[in-house]
Amino acid sequence: MLMTFMKATVSAAIVTAVTVLAKKYPGLGGWIAALPIVSLLSATWLVVEKVSGHEVARFLAGVLSGLLPTAILLAVTIALLYRGWPFSRAVVLAVAAWLFSSILLSRMTGL
């Protein structure tokens, strides 16, 4: 229980710090948000919880397979926001593009 609380607290603090920074410096905040903080933090929690190195490697391979669909999600969101779309609609369409590209990639790679 204590470990779960610690993970949630550290993770929430990172997201909060990035959000606060992004209000003042949007480009820098976005760059920091794109850092592999979540991936490495998650892998660290798995290691702390004594998950095998093989399983951590499989986790990181899954992260890698998500990079292209995430890039597509971000590109669609950016393009639509620049075209004046409301954020909520842009995100819905971007998530649909992410889902489609994720399914397509998983079928192509077998992940």
C-alpha positions in Angstrom: 0.0 0.0 0.0 2.8 2.4 0.9 4.5 1.7 -2.5 1.4 2.4 -4.4 1.0 5.7 -2.6 4.6 6.6 -3.2 4.3 5.8 -6.9 1.1 7.9 -7.3 2.6 10.8 -5.4 5.9 10.9 -7.4 4.0 10.4 -10.7 1.5 13.2 -9.9 4.2 15.5 -8.8 6.0 15.1 -12.1 2.8 15.7 -14.1 2.0 18.8 -12.0 5.5 20.2 -12.4 5.3 19.8 -16.2 1.9 21.4 -16.4 3.0 24.4 -14.3 6.1 24.9 -16.4 4.1 24.5 -19.6 1.8 27.4 -18.6 4.8 29.8 -18.7 6.9 28.1 -21.3 4.7 25.9 -23.6 7.5 24.7 -25.9 9.7 23.7 -23.0 6.9 22.1 -21.2 6.0 20.1 -24.3 9.6 19.0 -24.7 9.8 17.9 -21.1 6.5 16.1 -21.4 7.9 14.2 -24.4 10.9 13.0 -22.4 10.8 9.3 -21.5 9.9 10.2 -17.9 6.8 8.0 -17.8 8.5 5.1 -19.6 11.5 5.1 -17.4 9.6 5.8 -14.3 7.3 2.9 -15.0 10.2 0.6 -15.8 11.8 1.7 -12.5 8.7 0.8 -10.6 8.6 -2.6 -12.3 12.2 -3.2 -11.3 11.5 -2.1 -7.7 8.7 -4.5 -7.6 11.1 -7.3 -8.7 9.6 -7.9 -12.1 12.1 -9.9 -14.3 14.5 -8.1 -16.7 12.8 -10.0 -19.5 9.4 -8.6 -18.6 10.8 -5.1 -18.2 12.3 -5.5 -21.7 9.0 -6.6 -23.1 7.4 -3.6 -21.4 9.9 -1.2 -23.1 9.4 -2.9 -26.4 5.7 -2.1 -26.0 6.6 1.5 -25.3 8.7 1.5 -28.5 5.8 0.2 -30.5 3.6 3.0 -29.2 5.9 5.8 -30.4 4.7 6.0 -34.0 1.0 6.0 -33.1 1.7 8.6 -30.5 3.5 10.8 -33.0 0.5 10.4 -35.3 -1.8 11.4 -32.5 0.2 14.5 -31.8 0.6 15.5 -35.4 -3.2 15.2 -36.0 -3.9 17.2 -32.8 -1.5 20.0 -33.8 -2.7 20.2 -37.4 -6.4 20.4 -36.3 -5.7 23.0 -33.6 -3.8 25.2 -36.0 -6.8 24.9 -38.3 -9.0 26.3 -35.5 -10.7 23.1 -34.4 -11.9 23.0 -30.8 -9.5 21.0 -28.6 -12.1 18.3 -27.6 -12.9 17.5 -31.3 -9.3 17.6 -32.3 -8.4 15.1 -29.5 -11.3 12.8 -30.4 -10.1 12.6 -34.0 -6.5 12.3 -33.0 -7.3 9.4 -30.6 -9.2 7.7 -33.5 -6.1 8.1 -35.6 -3.9 6.8 -32.8 -6.2 3.7 -32.3 -6.3 3.0 -36.0 -2.5 3.3 -36.4 -2.0 1.2 -33.2 -4.1 -1.6 -34.5 -2.5 -1.5 -37.9 1.0 -1.5 -36.4 0.2 -4.4 -34.0 -1.1 -6.5 -36.9 2.0 -5.7 -39.0 4.5 -6.4 -36.1 2.6 -9.1 -34.2 2.9 -7.2 -30.9 
